[in-house]
Amino acid sequence: MTARPPAPEPLPAPVTDTHCHLDVARGPDHSWAGPEQALADAAAVNVTRVVQIGCDLPGAGWAVDAAERFKSVVAGVALHPNEAPRLAAGGTLDDALTEIDRLAASSDRVRAVGETGLDHFRTAEDGHAVQEASFRAHVEMARRHAKALVIHDRDAHADVLRVLEDVPLPDRVVFHCYSGDVEMARHCAGRGWFLSFAGTVTFANAGTLRSALAVTPLDRVLVETDAPFLTPHPYRGRPNGSYLVPLTVRRIAEVLQTDLDTTCAALQRNTEEAFGSW
């Protein structure tokens, strides 16, 4: 089923979708997914800001333009880990990294370098070294430009942590769509890193992820959609949007055993610590 889910009950206080892809449309009718409508729908349920993430050169450029165009939007720019082997095979990875570096410094509306990291699910072993080299280059950019580092980690927990322990880091590190276990959550929180939870934490089979959330201090928790992907329960498999953040926020509050007002306030404080004010 690809119909757009209905809007949930609004949150009692503003929160921010810290990771979305407004430029990616899903479903047979894409008209509802335009950025103006998506942002308006989100604001109607008290999701008042978004961090727009660009994952390739066109997407990164779009993210910067959107952040300049919409006052509720800031940008993250990077080459997705799965882009790195493809670009390297075409001999254009170095040039692409140079352009990401330029975009990262191009505007105060760019608040993050990411999503970058490692993906051992979609990239075969022969592409892992290139992914890691790209990841390390992005970490250095984030540190040099004083941007938040937004990490994509899919089936690569140990190697992501190994890289992070091996290089100088920026002050702010965010694990996008956190997918690790309890031990990793404690490790990341102990380093002062942020763990951002998406709709996956609402899935029926996500007990391990909820256990990881339960041990994460509230001041290290962020919320995101990764829209149009990872739509929260009970609409899993249908198109996602920032307006569905309240479903995930309510589940976060349940797991952490905090009231909804306290949860919203903490999420908004954490967002500003990670990405600044806007």
C-alpha positions as CSV (number, residue, x, y, z in Angstrom):
1,M,0.0,0.0,0.0
2,T,1.5,3.4,-1.0
3,A,-1.2,5.8,0.1
4,R,0.0,8.6,2.3
5,P,-0.6,7.9,6.0
6,P,-2.9,10.2,7.9
7,A,-1.5,13.0,10.1
8,P,-1.0,12.0,13.8
9,E,-2.0,14.0,16.8
10,P,0.2,17.1,17.1
11,L,3.0,17.1,19.7
12,P,2.5,19.4,22.7
13,A,5.8,21.2,21.9
14,P,8.1,21.7,18.9
15,V,10.6,19.1,17.8
16,T,12.9,18.8,14.8
17,D,13.2,16.1,12.2
18,T,17.0,15.8,12.3
19,H,17.4,13.7,9.1
20,C,15.2,13.7,6.0
21,H,15.3,13.7,2.2
22,L,12.8,16.2,1.0
23,D,14.1,15.8,-2.5
24,V,13.2,12.1,-2.8
25,A,9.6,11.3,-3.8
26,R,7.8,8.0,-3.1
27,G,4.5,6.5,-4.4
28,P,2.6,6.9,-7.7
29,D,1.4,10.4,-6.9
30,H,4.4,12.6,-6.0
31,S,2.5,15.9,-5.7
32,W,2.1,15.6,-1.9
33,A,5.9,15.2,-1.4
34,G,6.9,18.7,-2.6
35,P,9.0,20.5,0.0
36,E,6.6,23.3,0.6
37,Q,3.8,20.9,1.4
38,A,6.0,18.5,3.4
39,L,7.2,21.4,5.6
40,A,3.7,22.8,6.1
41,D,2.4,19.3,7.0
42,A,5.2,18.9,9.5
43,A,4.6,22.3,11.1
44,A,0.9,21.5,11.5
45,V,1.9,18.7,14.0
46,N,4.6,20.8,15.7
47,V,7.6,19.4,13.8
48,T,8.8,22.9,13.1
49,R,12.3,22.3,11.6
50,V,14.1,19.7,9.5
51,V,17.7,18.9,8.6
52,Q,17.8,18.1,4.9
53,I,20.5,15.6,4.0
54,G,22.2,15.4,0.6
55,C,23.8,12.1,-0.2
56,D,25.4,12.7,-3.6
57,L,26.5,15.8,-5.5
58,P,23.1,16.8,-6.9
59,G,21.4,16.1,-3.6
60,A,24.0,18.0,-1.6
61,G,23.5,21.0,-3.9
62,W,19.8,20.7,-3.5
63,A,20.1,20.6,0.3
64,V,22.1,23.8,0.4
65,D,19.6,25.5,-1.9
66,A,16.7,24.3,0.2
67,A,18.3,25.6,3.4
68,E,18.8,29.0,1.8
69,R,15.2,29.0,0.5
70,F,13.3,27.7,3.6
71,K,13.9,29.2,7.0
72,S,12.9,26.0,8.8
73,V,15.6,24.0,6.9
74,V,19.3,23.5,7.4
75,A,21.5,21.2,5.4
76,G,23.9,18.3,5.6
77,V,26.1,17.5,2.7
78,A,28.1,14.3,1.9
79,L,28.7,11.4,-0.4
80,H,26.7,8.4,0.8
81,P,29.0,5.5,1.6
82,N,27.5,3.5,-1.3
83,E,28.4,6.4,-3.6
84,A,32.1,6.2,-2.9
85,P,32.9,2.9,-4.8
86,R,30.8,4.0,-7.7
87,L,32.6,7.3,-8.0
88,A,36.0,5.7,-7.5
89,A,35.3,3.2,-10.3
90,G,34.6,6.2,-12.6
91,G,37.7,8.1,-11.4
92,T,35.7,11.0,-10.0
93,L,35.7,10.4,-6.2
94,D,38.4,12.9,-5.5
95,D,36.7,15.7,-7.4
96,A,33.4,14.8,-5.8
97,L,35.0,15.1,-2.3
98,T,36.4,18.4,-3.3
99,E,32.9,19.7,-4.2
100,I,31.4,18.4,-0.9
101,D,34.2,20.2,0.9
102,R,33.3,23.4,-1.0
103,L,29.6,23.0,-0.2
104,A,30.3,22.4,3.5
105,A,32.0,25.8,3.7
106,S,29.6,27.6,1.4
107,S,26.9,28.7,3.8
108,D,26.1,29.0,7.5
109,R,22.9,27.1,6.6
110,V,25.1,24.0,6.2
111,R,25.2,22.5,9.6
112,A,26.5,19.0,9.0
113,V,28.8,16.8,7.0
114,G,26.9,13.6,6.4
115,E,25.5,11.2,6.0
116,T,28.8,9.5,5.7
117,G,30.2,6.3,7.2
118,L,30.2,2.6,6.2
119,D,27.7,0.3,4.6
120,H,28.5,-3.3,4.5
121,F,25.0,-4.3,3.5
122,R,24.9,-2.8,0.0
123,T,28.6,-2.6,-0.8
124,A,30.6,-5.8,-1.3
125,E,33.9,-6.3,0.5
126,D,36.0,-5.1,-2.5
127,G,34.4,-1.6,-2.0
128,H,35.1,-1.4,1.8
129,A,38.5,0.2,1.5
130,V,37.2,3.0,-0.7
131,Q,34.2,3.6,1.6
132,E,36.6,3.9,4.6
133,A,38.8,6.4,2.7
134,S,35.8,8.5,1.9
135,F,34.5,8.3,5.4
136,R,37.8,9.5,6.8
137,A,37.9,12.4,4.3
138,H,34.4,13.4,5.5
139,V,35.4,13.3,9.1
140,E,38.3,15.6,8.4
141,M,36.0,18.0,6.6
142,A,33.5,18.1,9.5
143,R,36.3,18.8,12.0
144,R,37.9,21.5,9.8
145,H,34.6,23.3,9.1
146,A,33.3,22.8,12.7
147,K,30.2,20.9,11.4
148,A,28.3,18.1,13.0
149,L,29.4,14.7,11.7
150,V,26.3,12.6,10.7
151,I,27.1,8.9,10.4
152,H,25.5,6.2,8.3
153,D,26.3,2.8,9.8
154,R,24.7,-0.3,8.3
155,D,26.1,-3.7,9.3
156,A,29.4,-2.0,10.0
157,H,29.4,-1.1,13.7
158,A,32.8,-2.3,14.7
159,D,34.5,-0.7,11.7
160,V,32.7,2.6,12.2
161,L,33.8,2.7,15.8
162,R,37.3,1.7,14.9
163,V,37.6,4.7,12.5
164,L,36.1,7.1,15.0
165,E,38.6,6.0,17.6
166,D,41.5,6.5,15.1
167,V,41.0,10.0,13.8
168,P,40.5,13.5,15.3
169,L,36.8,14.2,15.5
170,P,34.6,17.3,15.3
171,D,32.9,18.3,18.5
172,R,29.5,16.9,17.5
173,V,28.9,13.4,16.2
174,V,25.5,12.0,15.3
175,F,24.6,8.4,14.6
176,H,21.8,8.7,12.0
177,C,19.1,6.0,12.3
178,Y,20.9,4.3,15.2
179,S,21.0,0.6,14.7
180,G,23.4,-0.8,17.3
181,D,22.8,-2.7,20.5
182,V,22.9,-1.8,24.1
183,E,26.7,-2.1,24.5
184,M,27.3,0.2,21.5
185,A,24.7,2.7,22.8
186,R,26.5,3.0,26.1
187,H,29.8,3.4,24.3
188,C,28.5,6.1,22.0
189,A,26.8,8.0,24.8
190,G,29.9,7.8,26.9
191,R,31.8,9.5,24.2
192,G,29.2,12.3,24.1
193,W,27.8,11.3,20.7
194,F,24.2,11.7,19.8
195,L,22.0,8.7,18.9
196,S,19.2,9.6,16.4
197,F,16.2,7.2,16.4
198,A,14.0,6.8,13.4
199,G,10.7,5.0,12.8
200,T,12.6,1.7,13.1
201,V,12.3,2.0,16.9
202,T,8.6,1.6,16.6
203,F,8.7,-1.6,14.6
204,A,7.4,-4.8,16.3
205,N,10.6,-6.7,15.7
206,A,12.9,-3.9,17.1
207,G,13.2,-5.0,20.7
208,T,17.0,-4.8,20.6
209,L,16.8,-1.3,19.3
210,R,14.4,-0.2,22.0
211,S,16.7,-1.8,24.6
212,A,19.5,0.4,23.2
213,L,17.3,3.5,23.5
214,A,16.4,2.6,27.1
215,V,20.0,2.9,28.2
216,T,20.7,6.1,26.2
217,P,20.6,9.2,28.4
218,L,17.8,11.6,27.3
219,D,20.3,14.3,26.6
220,R,22.0,12.2,23.9
221,V,18.8,11.3,22.0
222,L,17.6,12.8,18.7
223,V,14.6,11.9,16.5
224,E,14.4,11.7,12.7
225,T,12.4,10.2,9.9
226,D,14.9,9.4,7.1
227,A,11.8,10.3,5.0
228,P,10.6,9.0,2.7
229,F,12.0,5.8,4.1
230,L,11.5,3.9,7.4
231,T,7.9,4.9,8.1
232,P,6.9,4.3,11.7
233,H,4.4,1.7,12.8
234,P,1.5,1.3,12.0
235,Y,2.3,2.6,8.5
236,R,5.5,0.7,7.8
237,G,6.0,0.3,4.1
238,R,4.1,3.4,3.1
239,P,5.7,6.8,2.3
240,N,7.2,8.6,5.2
241,G,7.3,12.3,5.9
242,S,8.5,14.7,8.6
243,Y,4.8,15.0,9.7
244,L,5.0,11.4,11.1
245,V,7.7,12.3,13.6
246,P,5.1,12.4,16.5
247,L,4.6,8.7,16.2
248,T,8.3,8.1,16.9
249,V,8.5,10.7,19.6
250,R,5.7,9.1,21.5
251,R,7.4,5.7,21.3
252,I,10.7,7.3,22.5
253,A,8.9,8.8,25.5
254,E,7.3,5.4,26.3
255,V,10.6,3.6,26.2
256,L,12.5,6.2,28.3
257,Q,9.5,6.5,30.7
258,T,9.4,10.3,30.4
259,D,6.4,12.4,29.8
260,L,5.8,13.8,26.3
261,D,6.5,17.5,27.2
262,T,9.8,16.6,28.8
263,T,10.7,14.4,25.8
264,C,9.9,17.1,23.3
265,A,11.9,19.7,25.2
266,A,14.9,17.5,25.5
267,L,14.8,16.5,21.8
268,Q,14.8,20.2,20.8
269,R,17.6,21.1,23.2
270,N,19.7,18.2,21.8
271,T,19.0,19.3,18.3
272,E,20.3,22.8,19.0
273,E,23.4,21.3,20.7
274,A,24.0,19.1,17.7
275,F,23.1,21.4,14.8
276,G,22.9,24.9,16.3
277,S,19.9,27.3,16.3
278,W,17.9,28.4,13.3
